[in-house]
């Protein structure tokens, strides 16, 4: 992780027992951090998601390096703090095509918009959804309640 510590001396680093590293970078340096990891051999994006802390959102992007010469995979988790409303950040789907769906899901569930995304539309919720973002802690489901149907497995 020295390549990141040299390039981002002001970032906050955490190393876990399993060897994974977390780095918290400012929003404007997110793309640079992702590019540095990609250039260092972290070619697999396993997760793009978020955490709702009620006063802010934290975007979490997990990148992995899978090297046959090494035992196990090495992972870097890049974190960025964003405002809860109007959160925007650059898409990384140009480097990691698989991040496309992760970013769409993160938009659906948390409301984070990914600038430059090639297909920024809903993936889990219907296109006409207007109920907010379900994984935000202040989300209230305003859909009308429907009666719950219970089916018995065996006739009595």
PERAMO-V38025 format. One record per residue. N is the residue number from 0. NEAR is the number of other C-alpha atoms within 10 Angstrom. Layout:
n = <N/N>
near = <NEAR/NEAR>
This chain:
n = <0/1/2/3/4/5/6/7/8/9/10/11/12/13/14/15/16/17/18/19/20/21/22/23/24/25/26/27/28/29/30/31/32/33/34/35/36/37/38/39/40/41/42/43/44/45/46/47/48/49/50/51/52/53/54/55/56/57/58/59/60/61/62/63/64/65/66/67/68/69/70/71/72/73/74/75/76/77/78/79/80/81/82/83/84/85/86/87/88/89/90/91/92/93/94/95/96/97/98/99/100/101/102/103/104/105/106/107/108/109/110/111/112/113/114/115/116/117/118/119/120/121/122/123/124/125/126/127/128/129/130/131/132/133/134/135/136/137/138/139/140/141/142/143/144/145/146/147/148/149/150/151/152/153/154/155>
near = <14/7/10/15/13/9/12/17/9/11/14/13/17/11/12/8/6/10/12/17/17/21/21/22/20/15/16/11/14/21/14/14/20/22/14/15/20/18/10/13/13/21/15/18/24/16/18/23/20/24/16/18/12/11/9/14/22/18/24/20/23/20/25/20/19/16/12/8/6/9/8/11/15/16/21/22/23/22/25/20/19/20/14/18/12/9/17/16/17/14/20/23/19/12/14/16/12/16/21/19/19/19/28/24/21/23/23/23/20/25/22/25/20/21/12/13/17/11/12/18/17/18/16/13/15/10/9/7/10/9/12/16/20/15/15/18/12/11/12/11/11/9/7/6/7/6/6/6/6/6/7/7/6/5/5/4>
